[in-house]
């Protein structure tokens, strides 16, 4: 087993990124592996994790292409 540890000291919001869960990756893109992560947050701190509501693939891609960060964050749980 390999382990990657990153220590982040973010003075501002870090970029939004997504990792496919193994089951989702297998079902939707035919990939055998996803990417699991774990975080330890120091206070004060927060993370945006998951979507508040269902978002279509086309809708999500539109936000990414337009780089509408406020709209992306608005759809995510904090």
N, CA, C and O atoms as CSV, one atom per row, in Angstrom:
chain,resi,resn,atom,element,x,y,z
A,1,UNK,N,N,0.842,-1.177,0.000
A,1,UNK,CA,C,0.000,0.000,0.000
A,1,UNK,C,C,0.887,1.239,0.000
A,1,UNK,O,O,1.903,1.297,0.693
A,2,UNK,N,N,0.482,2.226,-0.789
A,2,UNK,CA,C,1.208,3.493,-0.852
A,2,UNK,C,C,0.404,4.561,-0.123
A,2,UNK,O,O,-0.826,4.520,-0.097
A,3,UNK,N,N,1.104,5.503,0.460
A,3,UNK,CA,C,0.467,6.580,1.210
A,3,UNK,C,C,1.096,7.899,0.803
A,3,UNK,O,O,2.319,8.042,0.813
A,4,UNK,N,N,0.266,8.854,0.450
A,4,UNK,CA,C,0.707,10.203,0.115
A,4,UNK,C,C,0.133,11.142,1.166
A,4,UNK,O,O,-1.077,11.151,1.393
A,5,UNK,N,N,0.975,11.921,1.802
A,5,UNK,CA,C,0.542,12.876,2.820
A,5,UNK,C,C,0.866,14.278,2.326
A,5,UNK,O,O,1.985,14.547,1.888
A,6,UNK,N,N,-0.121,15.173,2.398
A,6,UNK,CA,C,0.080,16.568,2.013
A,6,UNK,C,C,-0.326,17.448,3.184
A,6,UNK,O,O,-1.381,17.244,3.784
A,7,UNK,N,N,0.493,18.405,3.500
A,7,UNK,CA,C,0.159,19.407,4.508
A,7,UNK,C,C,-0.096,20.717,3.775
A,7,UNK,O,O,0.794,21.230,3.096
A,8,UNK,N,N,-1.292,21.256,3.905
A,8,UNK,CA,C,-1.660,22.473,3.195
A,8,UNK,C,C,-1.902,23.594,4.190
A,8,UNK,O,O,-2.635,23.424,5.164
A,9,UNK,N,N,-1.289,24.729,3.944
A,9,UNK,CA,C,-1.528,25.936,4.725
A,9,UNK,C,C,-2.101,26.950,3.749
A,9,UNK,O,O,-1.367,27.691,3.097
A,10,UNK,N,N,-3.410,26.969,3.662
A,10,UNK,CA,C,-4.061,27.781,2.638
A,10,UNK,C,C,-4.528,29.108,3.222
A,10,UNK,O,O,-5.380,29.142,4.110
A,11,UNK,N,N,-3.972,30.178,2.723
A,11,UNK,CA,C,-4.414,31.504,3.120
A,11,UNK,C,C,-5.656,31.934,2.366
A,11,UNK,O,O,-6.289,32.928,2.721
A,12,UNK,N,N,-6.011,31.188,1.321
A,12,UNK,CA,C,-7.218,31.452,0.555
A,12,UNK,C,C,-7.784,30.122,0.079
A,12,UNK,O,O,-7.148,29.078,0.222
A,13,UNK,N,N,-8.984,30.169,-0.485
A,13,UNK,CA,C,-9.644,28.943,-0.919
A,13,UNK,C,C,-8.785,28.210,-1.950
A,13,UNK,O,O,-8.244,28.820,-2.872
A,14,UNK,N,N,-8.671,26.908,-1.779
A,14,UNK,CA,C,-7.928,26.074,-2.717
A,14,UNK,C,C,-8.805,25.762,-3.926
A,14,UNK,O,O,-10.026,25.890,-3.835
A,15,UNK,N,N,-8.222,25.358,-5.056
A,15,UNK,CA,C,-9.016,25.048,-6.251
A,15,UNK,C,C,-10.011,23.912,-5.997
A,15,UNK,O,O,-9.757,23.004,-5.205
A,16,UNK,N,N,-11.147,23.989,-6.687
A,16,UNK,CA,C,-12.134,22.912,-6.648
A,16,UNK,C,C,-11.612,21.771,-7.509
A,16,UNK,O,O,-11.145,21.993,-8.627
A,17,UNK,N,N,-11.689,20.567,-6.996
A,17,UNK,CA,C,-11.345,19.402,-7.805
A,17,UNK,C,C,-12.186,18.229,-7.347
A,17,UNK,O,O,-12.749,18.249,-6.252
A,18,UNK,N,N,-12.272,17.217,-8.175
A,18,UNK,CA,C,-13.116,16.063,-7.871
A,18,UNK,C,C,-12.345,14.779,-8.112
A,18,UNK,O,O,-11.509,14.690,-9.012
A,19,UNK,N,N,-12.647,13.791,-7.287
A,19,UNK,CA,C,-12.091,12.453,-7.466
A,19,UNK,C,C,-13.256,11.483,-7.565
A,19,UNK,O,O,-14.216,11.570,-6.799
A,20,UNK,N,N,-13.166,10.575,-8.498
A,20,UNK,CA,C,-14.222,9.594,-8.692
A,20,UNK,C,C,-14.148,8.514,-7.622
A,20,UNK,O,O,-13.076,7.974,-7.349
A,21,UNK,N,N,-15.283,8.202,-7.023
A,21,UNK,CA,C,-15.372,7.056,-6.123
A,21,UNK,C,C,-15.270,5.791,-6.979
A,21,UNK,O,O,-15.724,5.787,-8.123
A,22,UNK,N,N,-14.695,4.743,-6.454
A,22,UNK,CA,C,-14.454,3.514,-7.216
A,22,UNK,C,C,-15.722,2.999,-7.897
A,22,UNK,O,O,-15.699,2.691,-9.089
A,23,UNK,N,N,-16.819,2.902,-7.159
A,23,UNK,CA,C,-18.051,2.362,-7.743
A,23,UNK,C,C,-18.577,3.251,-8.863
A,23,UNK,O,O,-19.015,2.752,-9.899
A,24,UNK,N,N,-18.534,4.581,-8.657
A,24,UNK,CA,C,-18.996,5.505,-9.687
A,24,UNK,C,C,-18.097,5.419,-10.913
A,24,UNK,O,O,-18.585,5.394,-12.043
A,25,UNK,N,N,-16.797,5.375,-10.698
A,25,UNK,CA,C,-15.842,5.294,-11.808
A,25,UNK,C,C,-16.066,4.024,-12.618
A,25,UNK,O,O,-16.010,4.048,-13.848
A,26,UNK,N,N,-16.316,2.929,-11.937
A,26,UNK,CA,C,-16.545,1.654,-12.619
A,26,UNK,C,C,-17.822,1.713,-13.449
A,26,UNK,O,O,-17.836,1.279,-14.601
A,27,UNK,N,N,-18.892,2.247,-12.867
A,27,UNK,CA,C,-20.188,2.271,-13.549
A,27,UNK,C,C,-20.241,3.267,-14.705
A,27,UNK,O,O,-20.800,2.960,-15.758
A,28,UNK,N,N,-19.668,4.452,-14.520
A,28,UNK,CA,C,-19.861,5.528,-15.491
A,28,UNK,C,C,-18.730,5.707,-16.494
A,28,UNK,O,O,-18.979,6.149,-17.616
A,29,UNK,N,N,-17.512,5.383,-16.129
A,29,UNK,CA,C,-16.397,5.587,-17.069
A,29,UNK,C,C,-15.579,4.325,-17.297
A,29,UNK,O,O,-14.549,4.365,-17.969
A,30,UNK,N,N,-16.030,3.205,-16.743
A,30,UNK,CA,C,-15.352,1.936,-16.994
A,30,UNK,C,C,-13.972,1.829,-16.374
A,30,UNK,O,O,-13.166,1.004,-16.803
A,31,UNK,N,N,-13.687,2.650,-15.372
A,31,UNK,CA,C,-12.375,2.602,-14.716
A,31,UNK,C,C,-12.425,1.606,-13.557
A,31,UNK,O,O,-13.434,1.505,-12.860
A,32,UNK,N,N,-11.344,0.882,-13.362
A,32,UNK,CA,C,-11.296,-0.120,-12.297
A,32,UNK,C,C,-11.082,0.514,-10.924
A,32,UNK,O,O,-11.417,-0.091,-9.906
A,33,UNK,N,N,-10.531,1.717,-10.889
A,33,UNK,CA,C,-10.177,2.339,-9.612
A,33,UNK,C,C,-10.707,3.765,-9.540
A,33,UNK,O,O,-10.776,4.464,-10.550
A,34,UNK,N,N,-11.068,4.174,-8.371
A,34,UNK,CA,C,-11.379,5.567,-8.078
A,34,UNK,C,C,-10.249,6.104,-7.219
A,34,UNK,O,O,-9.138,5.575,-7.242
A,35,UNK,N,N,-10.532,7.149,-6.465
A,35,UNK,CA,C,-9.514,7.695,-5.572
A,35,UNK,C,C,-10.172,8.020,-4.236
A,35,UNK,O,O,-11.087,8.840,-4.162
A,36,UNK,N,N,-9.699,7.375,-3.201
A,36,UNK,CA,C,-10.204,7.635,-1.855
A,36,UNK,C,C,-9.266,8.620,-1.165
A,36,UNK,O,O,-8.051,8.574,-1.356
A,37,UNK,N,N,-9.838,9.500,-0.370
A,37,UNK,CA,C,-9.044,10.474,0.367
A,37,UNK,C,C,-9.575,10.590,1.786
A,37,UNK,O,O,-10.713,10.216,2.071
A,38,UNK,N,N,-8.748,11.107,2.658
A,38,UNK,CA,C,-9.151,11.423,4.025
A,38,UNK,C,C,-8.529,12.765,4.382
A,38,UNK,O,O,-7.434,13.092,3.925
A,39,UNK,N,N,-9.237,13.544,5.204
A,39,UNK,CA,C,-8.738,14.850,5.604
A,39,UNK,C,C,-8.792,14.976,7.112
A,39,UNK,O,O,-9.608,14.337,7.777
A,40,UNK,N,N,-7.928,15.791,7.629
A,40,UNK,CA,C,-7.983,16.213,9.027
A,40,UNK,C,C,-7.960,17.730,8.989
A,40,UNK,O,O,-6.975,18.325,8.552
A,41,UNK,N,N,-9.032,18.361,9.440
A,41,UNK,CA,C,-9.149,19.817,9.370
A,41,UNK,C,C,-8.874,20.432,10.730
A,41,UNK,O,O,-9.398,19.985,11.751
A,42,UNK,N,N,-8.048,21.457,10.725
A,42,UNK,CA,C,-7.806,22.237,11.934
A,42,UNK,C,C,-8.801,23.382,11.972
A,42,UNK,O,O,-9.215,23.881,10.925
A,43,UNK,N,N,-9.186,23.799,13.157
A,43,UNK,CA,C,-10.118,24.910,13.260
A,43,UNK,C,C,-9.348,26.217,13.392
A,43,UNK,O,O,-8.311,26.239,14.056
A,44,UNK,N,N,-9.809,27.297,12.791
A,44,UNK,CA,C,-10.993,27.324,11.948
A,44,UNK,C,C,-10.675,26.739,10.574
A,44,UNK,O,O,-9.574,26.927,10.055
A,45,UNK,N,N,-11.599,26.058,10.011
A,45,UNK,CA,C,-11.421,25.472,8.691
A,45,UNK,C,C,-12.704,24.810,8.235
A,45,UNK,O,O,-13.564,24.483,9.054
A,46,UNK,N,N,-12.835,24.614,6.964
A,46,UNK,CA,C,-14.011,23.942,6.409
A,46,UNK,C,C,-13.635,23.348,5.060
A,46,UNK,O,O,-12.589,23.652,4.487
A,47,UNK,N,N,-14.521,22.494,4.576
A,47,UNK,CA,C,-14.327,21.868,3.276
A,47,UNK,C,C,-15.683,21.831,2.570
A,47,UNK,O,O,-16.716,21.632,3.210
A,48,UNK,N,N,-15.674,22.022,1.270
A,48,UNK,CA,C,-16.869,21.803,0.463
A,48,UNK,C,C,-16.835,20.343,0.047
A,48,UNK,O,O,-15.854,19.882,-0.536
A,49,UNK,N,N,-17.912,19.608,0.349
A,49,UNK,CA,C,-17.893,18.170,0.112
A,49,UNK,C,C,-19.243,17.702,-0.414
A,49,UNK,O,O,-20.233,17.708,0.317
A,50,UNK,N,N,-19.283,17.308,-1.645
A,50,UNK,CA,C,-20.515,16.783,-2.228
A,50,UNK,C,C,-21.456,17.876,-2.684
A,50,UNK,O,O,-21.258,19.057,-2.396
A,51,UNK,N,N,-22.475,17.460,-3.396
A,51,UNK,CA,C,-23.443,18.387,-3.961
A,51,UNK,C,C,-24.714,18.415,-3.123
A,51,UNK,O,O,-25.125,17.391,-2.577
A,52,UNK,N,N,-25.338,19.590,-3.020
A,52,UNK,CA,C,-26.591,19.746,-2.283
A,52,UNK,C,C,-27.754,19.063,-2.994
A,52,UNK,O,O,-28.702,18.606,-2.355
A,53,UNK,N,N,-27.674,18.999,-4.306
A,53,UNK,CA,C,-28.773,18.467,-5.113
A,53,UNK,C,C,-28.188,17.763,-6.328
A,53,UNK,O,O,-27.007,17.911,-6.642
A,54,UNK,N,N,-29.036,16.995,-7.006
A,54,UNK,CA,C,-28.575,16.341,-8.225
A,54,UNK,C,C,-28.239,17.388,-9.277
A,54,UNK,O,O,-28.983,18.350,-9.467
A,55,UNK,N,N,-27.135,17.199,-9.945
A,55,UNK,CA,C,-26.698,18.078,-11.022
A,55,UNK,C,C,-26.414,17.188,-12.219
A,55,UNK,O,O,-25.721,16.178,-12.099
A,56,UNK,N,N,-26.948,17.562,-13.371
A,56,UNK,CA,C,-26.697,16.759,-14.569
A,56,UNK,C,C,-25.237,16.906,-14.984
A,56,UNK,O,O,-24.584,17.899,-14.663
A,57,UNK,N,N,-24.744,15.917,-15.691
A,57,UNK,CA,C,-23.378,15.987,-16.198
A,57,UNK,C,C,-23.210,17.214,-17.085
A,57,UNK,O,O,-22.197,17.909,-17.003
A,58,UNK,N,N,-24.202,17.482,-17.932
A,58,UNK,CA,C,-24.127,18.641,-18.828
A,58,UNK,C,C,-24.092,19.942,-18.033
A,58,UNK,O,O,-23.341,20.858,-18.367
A,59,UNK,N,N,-24.903,20.022,-16.981
A,59,UNK,CA,C,-24.918,21.223,-16.149
A,59,UNK,C,C,-23.598,21.448,-15.441
A,59,UNK,O,O,-23.108,22.574,-15.363
A,60,UNK,N,N,-23.022,20.370,-14.924
A,60,UNK,CA,C,-21.733,20.481,-14.246
A,60,UNK,C,C,-20.634,20.869,-15.231
A,60,UNK,O,O,-19.803,21.727,-14.935
A,61,UNK,N,N,-20.633,20.234,-16.403
A,61,UNK,CA,C,-19.626,20.574,-17.412
A,61,UNK,C,C,-19.747,22.027,-17.849
A,61,UNK,O,O,-18.738,22.687,-18.099
A,62,UNK,N,N,-20.981,22.530,-17.943
A,62,UNK,CA,C,-21.186,23.930,-18.313
A,62,UNK,C,C,-20.540,24.858,-17.286
A,62,UNK,O,O,-19.881,25.830,-17.655
A,63,UNK,N,N,-20.727,24.561,-16.000
A,63,UNK,CA,C,-20.113,25.389,-14.957
A,63,UNK,C,C,-18.593,25.338,-15.037
A,63,UNK,O,O,-17.919,26.351,-14.852
A,64,UNK,N,N,-18.061,24.160,-15.313
A,64,UNK,CA,C,-16.604,24.007,-15.412
A,64,UNK,C,C,-16.069,24.773,-16.613
A,64,UNK,O,O,-15.084,25.503,-16.498
A,65,UNK,N,N,-16.713,24.611,-17.766
A,65,UNK,CA,C,-16.251,25.298,-18.983
A,65,UNK,C,C,-16.296,26.813,-18.793
A,65,UNK,O,O,-15.380,27.523,-19.208
A,66,UNK,N,N,-17.373,27.306,-18.161
A,66,UNK,CA,C,-17.503,28.751,-17.932
A,66,UNK,C,C,-16.693,29.229,-16.738
A,66,UNK,O,O,-16.563,30.431,-16.508
A,67,UNK,N,N,-16.139,28.265,-15.967
A,67,UNK,CA,C,-15.385,28.594,-14.749
A,67,UNK,C,C,-16.209,29.466,-13.809
A,67,UNK,O,O,-15.716,30.449,-13.258
A,68,UNK,N,N,-17.486,29.083,-13.636
A,68,UNK,CA,C,-18.396,29.812,-12.753
A,68,UNK,C,C,-18.219,29.278,-11.329
A,68,UNK,O,O,-19.002,28.454,-10.857
A,69,UNK,N,N,-17.183,29.761,-10.665
A,69,UNK,CA,C,-16.804,29.268,-9.342
A,69,UNK,C,C,-17.917,29.503,-8.320
A,69,UNK,O,O,-18.220,28.615,-7.523
A,70,UNK,N,N,-18.528,30.688,-8.336
A,70,UNK,CA,C,-19.591,30.977,-7.373
A,70,UNK,C,C,-20.759,30.002,-7.528
A,70,UNK,O,O,-21.310,29.534,-6.532
A,71,UNK,N,N,-21.136,29.695,-8.768
A,71,UNK,CA,C,-22.233,28.747,-8.996
A,71,UNK,C,C,-21.838,27.342,-8.555
A,71,UNK,O,O,-22.655,26.623,-7.980
A,72,UNK,N,N,-20.590,26.942,-8.817
A,72,UNK,CA,C,-20.127,25.621,-8.378
A,72,UNK,C,C,-20.187,25.516,-6.860
A,72,UNK,O,O,-20.716,24.544,-6.321
A,73,UNK,N,N,-19.644,26.520,-6.167
A,73,UNK,CA,C,-19.652,26.502,-4.702
A,73,UNK,C,C,-21.079,26.536,-4.161
A,73,UNK,O,O,-21.368,25.933,-3.127
A,74,UNK,N,N,-21.969,27.241,-4.857
A,74,UNK,CA,C,-23.363,27.318,-4.435
A,74,UNK,C,C,-24.081,25.983,-4.491
A,74,UNK,O,O,-25.069,25.787,-3.784
A,75,UNK,N,N,-23.612,25.069,-5.310
A,75,UNK,CA,C,-24.227,23.745,-5.434
A,75,UNK,C,C,-23.608,22.722,-4.484
A,75,UNK,O,O,-24.077,21.587,-4.402
A,76,UNK,N,N,-22.557,23.119,-3.766
A,76,UNK,CA,C,-21.837,22.176,-2.908
A,76,UNK,C,C,-22.185,22.377,-1.436
A,76,UNK,O,O,-22.525,23.481,-1.011
A,77,UNK,N,N,-22.094,21.292,-0.666
A,77,UNK,CA,C,-22.311,21.360,0.784
A,77,UNK,C,C,-21.039,21.853,1.459
A,77,UNK,O,O,-19.943,21.398,1.132
A,78,UNK,N,N,-21.178,22.763,2.381
A,78,UNK,CA,C,-20.032,23.280,3.143
A,78,UNK,C,C,-20.104,22.794,4.559
A,78,UNK,O,O,-19.233,23.116,5.368
